[in-house]
Amino acid sequence: MKYIIRSTDHGKRISKEVIDEKINMAKGQILDFGLQYVEYQAVLGSLDPMGNRIEEQVIVIEDAGGDSFV
């Protein structure tokens, strides 16, 4: 499972409370399966209709099942 939690919706910033709810939901679902998770911040890039590059901060939460830890 991998969750990419966006910080904007149609160009408008999402409130921290809504983002926190989504983060807690994603973590809860992974933990309910008895798995561990990895959480990190990344940049999601794309092009707008005019061809301009746009970037947005996202939080990625994914299960760590089957990974090797060293």
C-alpha distance (Angstrom), angle and dihedral (degrees) to the residues before:
residue distance angle dihedral
M1 . . .
K2 3.76 . .
Y3 3.79 125.6 .
I4 3.80 121.6 -165.9
I5 3.78 108.5 -164.9
R6 3.77 112.3 -160.1
S7 3.80 125.2 -147.5
T8 3.81 95.6 -150.5
D9 3.79 137.4 45.9
H10 3.81 117.3 -157.7
G11 3.81 90.5 -21.1
K12 3.81 95.9 -48.6
R13 3.79 123.1 111.1
I14 3.80 116.8 -111.2
S15 3.79 115.9 -132.8
K16 3.79 119.1 -104.7
E17 3.80 90.2 -119.2
V18 3.82 92.2 58.2
I19 3.81 91.6 46.1
D20 3.82 90.5 49.3
E21 3.83 90.3 51.3
K22 3.80 90.8 52.4
I23 3.82 91.4 47.6
N24 3.80 92.2 50.6
M25 3.82 91.4 47.3
A26 3.81 92.3 51.4
K27 3.80 93.5 46.7
G28 3.80 90.9 46.4
Q29 3.79 93.5 52.5
I30 3.80 92.2 50.2
L31 3.80 92.5 46.7
D32 3.83 90.6 47.8
F33 3.81 87.4 62.7
G34 3.80 89.0 54.2
L35 3.79 93.1 -111.4
Q36 3.78 133.8 129.1
Y37 3.79 122.3 -121.7
V38 3.78 139.1 -145.5
E39 3.80 119.2 -146.5
Y40 3.78 125.2 -165.6
Q41 3.78 141.7 153.6
A42 3.78 121.7 -116.5
V43 3.79 141.8 164.0
L44 3.81 120.2 -106.4
G45 3.79 111.6 -154.2
S46 3.78 131.1 -167.8
L47 3.79 141.9 142.4
D48 3.78 125.8 -95.8
P49 3.85 120.7 -136.5
M50 3.83 89.6 -88.4
G51 3.82 91.9 56.0
N52 3.80 95.0 -107.3
R53 3.78 117.4 142.0
I54 3.78 113.9 -115.1
E55 3.77 126.6 -172.6
E56 3.75 132.0 -167.6
Q57 3.79 133.9 -174.2
V58 3.79 113.3 -114.0
I59 3.79 135.6 179.3
V60 3.79 116.2 -132.9
I61 3.80 120.4 -157.2
E62 3.79 118.8 -179.0
D63 3.75 137.0 163.7
A64 3.80 118.1 -100.3
G65 3.81 95.1 -152.4
G66 3.78 113.0 142.1
D67 3.81 93.9 13.2
S68 3.79 121.8 128.3
F69 3.78 118.3 -126.5
V70 3.81 118.4 -152.2
